[in-house]
Amino acid sequence: TPVLVTDFDGNIYNTVTIGTQTWLSENLKTTHLNDGTAIPNVTVEADWMVLSTPGYAWYNNDAATYSDYGILYNWHTVGTGTLCPTGWHVPTDTEWSTLMSYAGGGFVAGGKLKETGFTHWLSPNTDATNEYGFTALPGGLPCPMKGR
């Protein structure tokens, strides 16, 4: 049964259980850590590249992408351990590997986990079935500058 999860900002996320793991089925959109600390929005690429403190950016540095793609966070934000809603965490490499194995391994898991159609993916979006309801989206490079 899907569970709804709420972050500090009041954003509500759907979940999906795949095998023994439960995942958020959409990207985070919070501008605060779960302890209420604000995360700075960094819009200048040169600043983003040398940032040594928490920060976030919108995909393509365009706030309009927020509803589809959520927010991009730098490693310093993830490293706080308080980015995700209370009781949740950013998945480890081992957890990603478990998900990939459950979904059939590296050659087929991507297709089973990604959104179908061409709303966000370019044609031909080969083998996309989203059979687990994970709805993975293409996100490009984690660079806050438009046109890169």
N, C-alpha and C positions, 0 to 999 in steps of 0.2 A: 504494500500500500504506500503510495507516495506521501511524503511528509513535506510540509511547507516550513521553510527556514527563513528567519528574519534577521537582517544585519542591523548594526547600530543606527544606520540612517533610515530604517524602516522599509528598505527594499525587501520584497518577498521572493524567494527562490523555490522552484520546484525541485524535487529530487527524483532519482531513479536508482533502483537496486539492480545491479548486474552481478550475478554470481553471489558472492558473500559480501560485496562492497556496496555501500550507498554513496552516491555522488550527487552534487548539485548538477542539474541538467542545463545550467546556464552560467555565464561568467559573472564574477563579482562586479558590483556597481557601487561599492561603498567609498565614501570620501573620508571615512573615519576608521580608525582601528576599533576593535571591539571594546576597548576601555574608554572610548570617547575622544581620543587624541586625533586631531585633524591631520590628514595627509595632504601635504602641499601639492597643488597642480603645477607641473613644470611644462612650459610650452616652448621653451627655446632649446633647440637640439644641442647646442654647445653646453648648456647648463646640464641637460639630461645626461650627456656622455660622461661628465665628471662628478656627478652627484654622489655624495658619500653619506647621505641621509635619506630617509624615506621620501618617496615622491610617486605621483601617478601622472598618467597622460591618457588622452583619448586616442583611439585608433585613428591614424592619419591626422592627429591633432585637431579633430573635428568633433565637437560635442554632440553632433547629430548622430554619431555612431554609437552613442551610449546605450540606447535601448536594445540594439542588436548585439554589439560586441562587448558591452561592459566596459571596464577600465583596465588599462595596462599598468602594472605596478613594477617598480624596480626591485632588485634583490634586497635592498635595505628594508623595504616595506615588508616583504615576505619574511625576512629574517627576524622581525620583531616577535613573531609567533602569535601575534594578536590581530592579524589581518582578517581572518575568517570569522564568521559568526561564532559566538561562544559554543564550544563543544565540537567545532569543526576545525580542519587544518588543511593547508596546502598539501596535495599528495606527494609522497616520496617517489623516487625512481622505482623502488620495489612495488609500490602500489600501482603505478602505471604499468609495470611489467605484468603484474597479476591481472590487470584489466585486459591488456593485450592478449595474454595467454588464454583467458576465458573466452575472448571474442575470436579465437581461432589463430592467433599468432600474427607476427608483423606483416605478413603479406596480405592478409584479409581483414584484420581488425579495423583498419581505418575506414574501409567501406561500410562495415557494419555499424560504426559509431557516428558517421558523419551525416549531416542533413542531406536529404534528397532534393532533387530539383536544381534550379539555377538562380534562386533568389540571391544567394551569397556565393555560390560556386560557379566557375566557368564551365561551359560545356566541354567535354561530355560527362563530367562527374561520374566516371566509371565506377561501377560496383557499389555505389552509395545505396544503402538500404535503411539506415538508421533503425535497425531492428530492435535495438535496446532502448530507444528513446533518449539517447545521450545528446543527439543533435549538435555534434561538433561543427564548428564554423571555421572558415579560413581566416586567419588573423594576420598574416604577413609578418614582417619583422617588427620587433618591439621598439620602433623608432617613432618619436612623437611628431615628426615633421611630415607635412602633407607632400605628396608627390614623390616619395622615396620608395 
